[in-house]
Amino acid sequence: MSKKFLLAVAVLATALVGVASAEINWRAYEGTTLNVMFNEHTYAQAIIAKLADFEKLTGIKVVYSTTPETNYFDKLNTALSSRTGDPDIFMTGAYQTWEYAPAGYMEDLDPYIKDSNKTSAAYKYDDFIPGIINALRWDLVPGHAVGIGKLWALPMGWEINTLTYNKKIFEAKGLKAPKTTKELYDVSVALKEHAGSGTYGLAVRGTRDWGTIHPAYMSLFATWGGKDFEIENGKLVCKLDSKEAIAMTDYWVKLIKAGGAPQWSTYGWELCGADLGAGKAAMMWDADRGGYTQNVKGASAEAGNLAFSGIPLPEGITVQRSNLWTWAMGMNAYSKNKDAAWYFLQYFTTPEFMLYSGTEGACTDTPRQSVMNSKAYKDIVGEAEGYLQTFAEVSANASIFFTPQPYFFETTTMWAEVLQDLVVTNKYASTEEAMKQLAERLTDLVSDLEVK
Amino acid sequence: MNKGSDRQGSLSVAGGAGCAHLRATKRLLSITQNGLLLIYAVFALFPLLWMVILSIKSDTQMYTTTFAFTPTLSNYTEVLLKTDYFKYLLDSLIVAGGAVVISVIAGVPAAYALARYDFKKKEDIAFQILSFKFAPEILVVLPLFMIYQTLHLYDTYFGLIWVYQLISMPLLIWVVRGYFEDISVEIEHAAQVDGYSWYQIFFKMLLPLIKPGLVSAALLAFIFAWNTFTFPLLLAGSKIQPITVAITKFLGTDTAHYGQLAVAATVSALPAIIFALCIQKHLVRGLSFGAVKG
């Protein structure tokens, strides 16, 4: 009898577990107040638009701040380094996790996802595009690639770096979208002053910070076969003095001098996009959604005239390697409301919410496969000529091509400084000299990092 | 006609020519001065004019034209009617205004004490107060952030008004101290002989005398407090957002909305301009008075 009783209890328990994992108690943290820090972005706007629904479902109150990207990370760095637990949740990028996670500011999200009492069965973790979710995993070992280790954040959206061009200008000049780096150079030269003084061929970023390196430059750098660091004898060694790195950088400097913006060194994403939208620039190589938003009806003077194309390939190279950027949300390791914070993260990364953000919320590059395959998504995003095709073509091999290490921002800023010096000054006799000096300095900078 | 009158006549002709020459030189000088001032005025005002032009341009014409465009008020509608712009403006008025009021209430007696009384370490204290202005905000903000979190002052009006004292108080104390030092102490003694109490002397005699300096120092403190960015960026954000921080939101998330940014900047400059115009008559005297000490 006792055996039968135990069996019955076991069956009942299994059934109960099954029920529990099917749906969680969304009201479990009713009355909690969460502080959320957003970067001012379309991704954040989509969440803010649905905050009332979340508060109604959970009874959790959300207090949030939005700060533009220029100052966002200053604010976030201060808040996280205070270790007070405020904010509970924050927006971050993959590169930032390389700094925040080793410092102990970020909570590992895997235990929450695996806990069926905390995560709804409808969450479908496996629906995240592997390359995107894995960009937010890291084992905290400098030099080790992303994709292994703990999960530090959940993606809100991602971006690849592709060429957007003005088809009206191209048609008027009898040009075709460039497929090779040689064609890109020739077209950029041909489009110099295409509509008078101040107009030019190609808009790319040029400011003296990491933002200049990670989009177009890094995409071509990786496509060309360059690497930033390699592990040698338990240490990181900078490889910016390699044959590929020097050749690519030399090409890039010549390209900007011949066909870039006259004030290239002041250009961030916003000026690149603005020039493309105004017809000043005939092409832009930057985040795909940067070109997409300029093409939306009424958004710019050239809206409707923009089309998309992949990465121009160097001679002998057949694979496009776009560097990848993802905006994500992480949890503060010092948060006093971790379970409630997990509910927030979970709710705003569900397939249901991401279908909304990917379609009505204008978050074009969705990290959910189910959303990307949906008709609603394809109907809206597919309206832009060549967008979905380019996206499929380039995203196949897109990844983060930087070596994860905590000095990421220092090393990329120094890299951008040298790039600026090469374009606007005569400081170096050659690109080779500049890159060799840079490689030495960067190797020295990361010399205290132990690769175990 | 005699020789004398001839000489007089030639002298008067020569004198008339000399006067005419002098007048012409003065006129030329005046034209040159005014011309140079005009050039400087255009140079100084052009950024403001440019900002106003941007504010009435649409996004699509922002880069395609310079002066010939179709003016639109859509940026004003977007910023003033569809956002919490006036809430941000009010937040700025409360924290900057509150900071100046407290600086005046606490700073004027402090300035008087530093000007009039001799006490141990007086100059050290005065320099200590001034040194608050030297510390880069970004360096002191982390400990402040932690203290504010503990004391629940983070993201509150009180907290911001308090931290703004680092900006407004030293300026006010040092400027007003100079004005008190310029007033002869014998005047106070004379008033005491006439039977005035210390408070009567302070409020009825000294305050009216330092009014121009106090007003100009208060205006400068208000402008510095109004323009502060780092403290409100890092010590507030959810409930309270002064305009300097909120203004950057208008840059946009998908594309740069420079027209909206120009509207936000133009309107946010108005309170300081209105304040300055209201106190203009005190301001000119206040800025020059006490500049040279005997």
Contacts between the chains, C-beta under 8 A, distances in Angstrom:
chain1	res1	chain2	res2	distance
A	35	B	238	7.0
A	37	B	237	7.6
A	40	B	248	7.7
A	40	B	249	5.6
A	40	B	251	7.6
A	40	B	253	5.5
A	41	B	253	5.0
A	42	B	253	4.9
A	42	B	254	5.7
A	44	B	253	7.7
A	45	B	253	6.4
A	63	B	238	4.8
A	63	B	239	7.5
A	64	B	238	6.2
A	65	B	237	3.5
A	65	B	238	4.5
A	65	B	241	7.8
A	66	B	249	6.7
A	67	B	233	7.1
A	67	B	237	6.7
A	67	B	245	7.5
A	67	B	248	7.6
A	68	B	248	4.3
A	68	B	249	6.3
A	68	B	251	5.6
A	70	B	248	6.8
A	70	B	251	8.0
A	71	B	233	5.7
A	71	B	245	7.9
A	71	B	248	6.7
A	74	B	138	7.4
A	74	B	233	7.1
A	74	B	234	7.2
A	75	B	233	5.8
A	75	B	234	5.6
A	75	B	237	7.0
A	78	B	141	6.1
A	78	B	142	5.7
A	78	B	145	5.5
A	78	B	234	5.0
A	79	B	145	7.0
A	79	B	234	7.9
A	81	B	142	6.4
A	82	B	142	6.4
A	82	B	145	4.9
A	82	B	146	4.8
A	82	B	149	6.5
A	84	B	145	7.7
A	84	B	146	6.3
A	84	B	149	4.3
A	84	B	150	7.9
A	86	B	149	6.2
A	86	B	154	7.3
A	270	B	251	6.9
A	270	B	252	7.6
A	270	B	255	7.0
A	270	B	256	3.8
A	271	B	256	7.2
A	273	B	255	5.4
A	273	B	256	7.1
A	274	B	62	7.2
A	274	B	63	6.2
A	274	B	255	6.6
A	274	B	256	5.3
A	274	B	258	7.8
A	275	B	63	6.9
A	277	B	59	8.0
A	277	B	60	7.9
A	277	B	63	8.0
A	277	B	255	6.6
A	278	B	60	7.8
A	278	B	62	6.8
A	278	B	63	3.6
A	278	B	64	5.4
A	279	B	64	6.9
A	280	B	63	5.9
A	289	B	254	7.8
A	293	B	254	3.8
A	293	B	255	5.6
A	294	B	255	6.3
A	298	B	60	7.7
A	299	B	59	7.2
A	299	B	254	7.4
A	299	B	255	6.2
A	300	B	59	6.7
A	300	B	60	6.0
A	300	B	255	6.9
A	301	B	60	4.3
A	301	B	61	7.2
A	301	B	63	7.9
A	301	B	64	5.6
A	303	B	60	7.9
A	362	B	254	7.3
